Amino acid sequence: MTSDYNNTHRAFLQAFLSHSTLTLSTARPILAAILTAHDPDRPVPTNDITNEELLAYIHALNSALSPFDLEIRSTRPQTRISSDRNGDPAASNNERVYALVNASGDPAAQLATTYSPEELAFAKRVLDA
């Protein structure tokens, strides 16, 4: 994998924007398809995508997204469920979930929600813990 921000990163960001959340198991086939399309002579099997490679892509995307007050953050599910709403059994494995979030706490961003400032502050404390 290249450390330079390139079209594979842009394609992964586009895929990330089309999903509400991603886990390693849902990101693997997406990233493998992107890398294979980038270099068709070197097909990348889904199982070759490691957690470290996913984290490297997320780190590169976060560097590119930070001027826009956006960030990809992760958390683990607090409850075990049999599958997520898309039928992904990864949620039952307590697998880390990645989501694109607004990192800005400015008043305009706070007005874009129906939650009170106290509820937002509480949620922020919970996510940052």
C-alpha positions in Angstrom: 0.0 0.0 0.0 1.2 3.5 -0.8 1.4 6.1 2.0 0.6 8.9 -0.4 -3.0 10.1 -0.6 -4.3 8.9 -4.0 -7.3 7.7 -5.9 -7.7 4.6 -3.7 -8.2 6.8 -0.7 -10.7 9.0 -2.6 -12.6 5.9 -3.6 -12.6 4.5 -0.1 -13.9 7.8 1.2 -16.7 7.7 -1.4 -17.5 4.2 -0.3 -17.4 5.4 3.3 -19.8 8.2 2.5 -22.3 5.7 1.0 -22.4 3.6 4.1 -23.5 4.9 7.5 -20.9 2.8 9.3 -18.1 0.4 8.5 -16.5 -2.5 10.4 -13.4 -4.4 9.4 -15.5 -7.2 8.0 -17.6 -4.7 5.9 -14.6 -2.6 4.8 -12.4 -5.6 3.7 -14.3 -6.4 0.5 -14.7 -2.7 -0.3 -11.0 -1.9 0.1 -10.0 -5.1 -1.7 -12.1 -4.2 -4.7 -10.7 -0.7 -4.7 -7.1 -1.9 -4.6 -7.8 -4.5 -7.3 -9.4 -1.8 -9.6 -6.4 0.4 -9.0 -4.0 -2.3 -10.1 -5.8 -5.0 -12.0 -2.6 -6.9 -12.6 -2.4 -7.5 -8.8 -5.8 -8.7 -7.5 -6.2 -8.2 -3.8 -8.1 -11.0 -2.0 -10.5 -9.8 0.7 -8.6 -11.7 3.4 -5.4 -9.9 2.6 -6.8 -6.7 4.0 -5.6 -6.3 7.6 -6.8 -4.2 10.4 -3.5 -2.3 10.2 -4.1 -1.5 6.5 -7.7 -0.3 7.3 -6.3 1.9 10.1 -3.7 3.3 7.7 -6.4 4.3 5.2 -8.5 5.8 8.0 -5.5 7.8 9.3 -4.8 9.1 5.8 -8.5 10.0 5.4 -8.6 11.8 8.7 -5.6 13.9 7.7 -7.4 14.9 4.5 -10.8 15.5 6.3 -9.5 17.5 9.3 -9.6 20.9 7.5 -13.4 20.2 6.9 -14.0 19.5 10.6 -14.8 15.9 9.8 -13.2 12.8 11.3 -13.6 9.0 11.1 -14.0 7.8 14.7 -14.6 4.3 16.1 -16.4 2.7 18.9 -17.4 -0.8 20.0 -21.1 -1.8 20.3 -22.3 -1.5 23.8 -24.8 -4.3 23.4 -24.5 -7.6 21.6 -27.0 -8.2 18.9 -27.4 -11.0 16.4 -26.8 -8.7 13.4 -27.0 -5.1 12.5 -29.8 -3.6 10.5 -28.0 -4.5 7.2 -27.7 -8.2 8.4 -24.0 -7.9 9.2 -23.1 -10.4 11.9 -20.0 -8.4 12.7 -22.0 -6.3 15.1 -22.5 -9.4 17.3 -18.8 -10.0 17.5 -18.2 -6.7 19.3 -16.2 -5.6 16.3 -15.0 -2.0 16.2 -17.4 0.3 14.2 -16.2 3.3 12.3 -18.3 6.3 11.4 -17.7 9.7 9.8 -18.6 12.4 12.3 -18.6 16.2 12.4 -15.7 17.1 14.7 -16.8 20.7 15.0 -18.6 21.9 18.1 -19.5 25.3 16.8 -23.0 26.7 17.3 -24.1 26.2 13.7 -23.4 22.5 14.0 -25.2 22.3 17.3 -28.3 23.9 15.7 -28.4 21.1 13.1 -29.6 18.6 15.7 -32.7 18.2 17.9 -30.6 17.3 20.9 -30.1 19.9 23.7 -26.6 21.2 24.4 -26.5 19.1 27.6 -27.4 16.0 25.7 -24.7 16.7 23.1 -22.1 17.4 25.8 -23.0 14.1 27.5 -22.7 12.1 24.3 -19.4 13.7 23.6 -18.1 12.8 27.0 -19.2 9.2 26.5 -17.6 8.9 23.0 -14.3 10.5 24.2 -14.0 8.2 27.2 
